[in-house]
Amino acid sequence: METTNQPPVISGQWCLVTVRPRKRESFLKYLNNDISTKQLQAVILEIVEPQDLVYEDMILLRISNYSEARSHLQKIDHFLNIQRLKSNEVSRMLNQ
């Protein structure tokens, strides 16, 4: 699964993933690799990189199962934290 340039679907379950400073690109490479090799497309539905510099060490994920997504993400290098988001928070982060 690659990051999309299309406007994300705001509905659904979203979480904010925080990674080590200046390691977002590396984390995304590991994440995309894990999605492919471990067949995680049903768990991690969408990846969005917020463009605002305030969010340079964060990634938005639309997921189907929080606990399953969290257990996979915690094993990826550079992962720091995951938290659930409400749809209005996702909209605000994406300036929609």
C-alpha contacts under 8 A as a table, 3 or more apart, distances in Angstrom:
res1	aa1	res2	aa2	distance
1	M	32	N	5.88
1	M	35	I	6.66
1	M	36	S	7.11
1	M	41	Q	7.16
1	M	46	E	7.67
1	M	47	I	7.97
2	E	32	N	6.72
2	E	47	I	7.25
3	T	46	E	7.20
3	T	47	I	5.19
3	T	48	V	5.90
3	T	49	E	7.36
4	T	7	P	7.84
4	T	8	P	7.81
4	T	46	E	7.84
4	T	47	I	7.14
4	T	48	V	6.84
8	P	46	E	7.76
8	P	48	V	7.39
9	V	12	G	7.74
10	I	87	S	5.97
10	I	90	V	6.82
10	I	91	S	6.78
11	S	87	S	6.31
12	G	62	R	6.84
12	G	63	I	7.60
12	G	64	S	7.90
12	G	87	S	7.68
13	Q	62	R	5.65
13	Q	63	I	5.56
13	Q	64	S	6.45
13	Q	65	N	7.92
13	Q	66	Y	7.91
13	Q	84	R	7.74
13	Q	85	L	7.59
13	Q	86	K	7.88
14	W	60	L	6.88
14	W	61	L	5.59
14	W	62	R	4.45
14	W	63	I	6.03
14	W	84	R	6.06
14	W	85	L	5.42
14	W	86	K	7.04
14	W	87	S	7.35
14	W	90	V	7.45
15	C	60	L	5.86
15	C	61	L	5.39
15	C	62	R	6.57
15	C	63	I	7.46
15	C	66	Y	8.00
15	C	82	I	6.51
15	C	83	Q	5.34
15	C	84	R	4.25
15	C	85	L	5.15
16	L	58	M	6.69
16	L	59	I	5.86
16	L	60	L	4.81
16	L	61	L	6.48
16	L	82	I	5.57
16	L	83	Q	5.31
16	L	84	R	6.34
16	L	85	L	6.65
17	V	58	M	5.49
17	V	59	I	5.14
17	V	60	L	6.26
17	V	61	L	7.39
17	V	79	F	7.56
17	V	80	L	7.49
17	V	81	N	5.69
17	V	82	I	4.48
17	V	83	Q	6.71
18	T	57	D	5.86
18	T	58	M	4.52
18	T	59	I	6.59
18	T	79	F	6.55
18	T	80	L	5.45
18	T	81	N	5.07
18	T	82	I	6.34
19	V	23	K	6.46
19	V	24	R	6.21
19	V	27	F	7.28
19	V	57	D	5.43
19	V	58	M	6.10
19	V	78	H	5.36
19	V	79	F	4.65
19	V	80	L	4.95
19	V	81	N	6.96
20	R	23	K	5.47
20	R	24	R	7.36
20	R	57	D	6.61
20	R	78	H	5.17
20	R	79	F	6.51
20	R	80	L	6.30
21	P	24	R	7.54
21	P	57	D	5.68
22	R	25	E	7.81
22	R	56	E	7.30
22	R	57	D	6.22
23	K	26	S	5.36
23	K	27	F	6.11
23	K	57	D	6.95
23	K	78	H	6.49
24	R	27	F	5.06
24	R	28	L	6.09
24	R	56	E	7.27
24	R	57	D	5.63
24	R	58	M	6.98
24	R	59	I	7.69
24	R	78	H	7.96
25	E	28	L	5.09
25	E	29	K	6.33
26	S	29	K	5.18
26	S	30	Y	6.43
26	S	78	H	7.83
27	F	30	Y	5.17
27	F	31	L	6.00
27	F	76	I	7.15
27	F	77	D	6.47
27	F	78	H	5.99
27	F	79	F	7.23
28	L	31	L	4.86
28	L	32	N	5.95
29	K	32	N	5.29
29	K	33	N	6.12
30	Y	33	N	5.07
30	Y	34	D	6.13
30	Y	76	I	6.64
30	Y	77	D	7.42
31	L	34	D	5.10
31	L	35	I	6.14
31	L	73	L	7.69
31	L	76	I	6.99
32	N	35	I	5.04
32	N	36	S	6.31
33	N	36	S	5.23
33	N	37	T	6.10
34	D	37	T	5.14
34	D	38	K	5.42
34	D	39	Q	7.55
34	D	40	L	7.25
35	I	38	K	5.56
35	I	39	Q	5.43
35	I	40	L	4.53
35	I	41	Q	6.04
35	I	44	I	7.61
36	S	39	Q	5.41
36	S	40	L	6.90
36	S	41	Q	7.65
39	Q	42	A	7.58
40	L	43	V	5.26
40	L	44	I	6.03
41	Q	44	I	5.36
41	Q	45	L	5.91
42	A	45	L	6.27
42	A	64	S	6.86
43	V	63	I	5.44
43	V	64	S	4.98
43	V	65	N	5.99
43	V	68	E	7.23
43	V	69	A	6.19
44	I	47	I	7.58
44	I	61	L	6.77
44	I	62	R	6.21
44	I	63	I	4.60
44	I	64	S	6.61
44	I	69	A	6.82
45	L	61	L	7.30
45	L	62	R	5.34
45	L	63	I	5.24
45	L	64	S	6.95
46	E	61	L	5.59
46	E	62	R	4.91
46	E	63	I	7.03
47	I	59	I	7.08
47	I	60	L	5.95
47	I	61	L	4.78
47	I	62	R	6.62
48	V	59	I	6.02
48	V	60	L	5.01
48	V	61	L	6.26
49	E	58	M	7.25
49	E	59	I	5.15
49	E	60	L	6.33
50	P	55	Y	6.08
50	P	56	E	7.35
50	P	58	M	7.41
50	P	59	I	6.69
50	P	60	L	7.26
50	P	93	M	6.94
50	P	94	L	6.30
51	Q	55	Y	7.11
51	Q	56	E	7.36
51	Q	94	L	7.95
52	D	55	Y	5.68
52	D	56	E	6.95
53	L	56	E	5.01
55	Y	58	M	5.16
55	Y	59	I	7.69
60	L	90	V	7.94
63	I	66	Y	6.67
63	I	69	A	7.01
64	S	69	A	7.98
65	N	68	E	5.51
65	N	69	A	6.04
66	Y	69	A	5.16
66	Y	70	R	5.98
66	Y	84	R	7.94
67	S	70	R	5.06
67	S	71	S	6.21
68	E	71	S	5.25
68	E	72	H	6.49
69	A	72	H	5.30
69	A	73	L	6.07
70	R	73	L	5.09
70	R	74	Q	6.03
70	R	82	I	6.94
71	S	74	Q	5.48
71	S	75	K	7.05
72	H	75	K	5.66
72	H	76	I	7.24
73	L	76	I	5.43
73	L	79	F	6.82
74	Q	79	F	6.09
74	Q	80	L	7.71
74	Q	81	N	7.98
75	K	79	F	7.64
76	I	79	F	5.91
85	L	89	E	6.15
85	L	90	V	6.65
86	K	89	E	5.31
86	K	90	V	6.52
87	S	90	V	5.03
87	S	91	S	6.19
88	N	91	S	5.02
88	N	92	R	6.16
89	E	92	R	5.07
89	E	93	M	6.19
90	V	93	M	5.15
90	V	94	L	6.25
91	S	94	L	5.18
91	S	95	N	5.91
91	S	96	Q	5.05
92	R	95	N	4.93
92	R	96	Q	6.27
93	M	96	Q	7.90
